Amino acid sequence: MPRSLPAAVVAAILSLFAVLLLTGHYVSEGPVLLEFGDEHGVHLGDVLVVLAWAAAILCEVRMLRTERRSPR
């Protein structure tokens, strides 16, 4: 089985977790970096979630590119 299907599933799950973390409230949100209103804003924890999501997606892209280049 090509790696593209499992990679797509992993990307979808990572994206879902990132959205859940960004929209929910959790213990270590960190300080507010940008306020959108009384109840909304960007916390330091949100930035870390986005950075972790981006790193994971970039790793998957690299893995898929490596698979396409390798001879079978």
VMD Tcl script that draws the C-alpha trace (Angstrom):
set ca {
  {0.00 0.00 0.00}
  {1.41 3.44 -0.86}
  {2.15 5.74 2.04}
  {-0.14 8.46 0.71}
  {-3.34 7.04 2.24}
  {-1.93 6.56 5.77}
  {-0.24 9.96 5.49}
  {-3.57 11.58 4.61}
  {-5.24 9.90 7.59}
  {-2.47 11.05 9.95}
  {-2.70 14.60 8.55}
  {-6.46 14.64 9.09}
  {-6.15 13.40 12.68}
  {-3.37 15.89 13.45}
  {-5.45 18.70 12.00}
  {-8.49 17.67 14.05}
  {-6.45 17.59 17.25}
  {-4.94 20.98 16.44}
  {-8.40 22.49 15.89}
  {-9.65 20.98 19.15}
  {-6.68 22.40 21.04}
  {-7.02 25.83 19.47}
  {-10.76 26.15 20.12}
  {-10.87 24.62 23.59}
  {-9.71 25.68 27.00}
  {-6.85 23.85 28.62}
  {-4.75 24.27 31.75}
  {-1.55 25.72 30.29}
  {-2.86 28.12 27.64}
  {-0.20 30.66 28.57}
  {-0.45 34.41 28.35}
  {-2.69 36.11 25.80}
  {-0.62 37.38 22.86}
  {-3.45 38.85 20.77}
  {-6.95 39.68 22.00}
  {-10.02 39.48 19.76}
  {-12.61 40.25 22.46}
  {-13.53 39.46 26.05}
  {-13.64 35.70 25.49}
  {-11.38 35.22 22.45}
  {-7.69 35.59 21.74}
  {-4.46 33.91 20.75}
  {-2.53 32.39 23.63}
  {1.10 31.31 23.71}
  {-0.13 27.70 23.84}
  {-1.99 28.23 20.55}
  {1.23 29.25 18.84}
  {2.94 26.10 20.11}
  {0.06 23.93 18.82}
  {0.29 25.51 15.36}
  {4.08 25.08 15.27}
  {3.82 21.41 16.29}
  {1.09 20.82 13.68}
  {3.20 22.48 10.96}
  {6.28 20.43 11.89}
  {4.28 17.18 11.73}
  {2.75 18.04 8.35}
  {6.17 19.01 6.94}
  {7.57 15.66 8.11}
  {4.76 13.87 6.30}
  {5.39 15.84 3.11}
  {9.06 14.93 3.25}
  {8.22 11.29 3.88}
  {5.91 11.25 0.85}
  {8.48 12.95 -1.38}
  {11.13 10.44 -0.33}
  {8.79 7.56 -1.18}
  {8.14 8.91 -4.68}
  {11.87 9.25 -5.40}
  {12.91 5.81 -4.17}
  {12.91 2.99 -6.74}
  {10.55 0.08 -6.17}
}
mol new
graphics top color blue
foreach p $ca { graphics top sphere $p radius 0.5 }
foreach p [lrange $ca 0 end-1] q [lrange $ca 1 end] { graphics top cylinder $p $q radius 0.2 }
display resetview
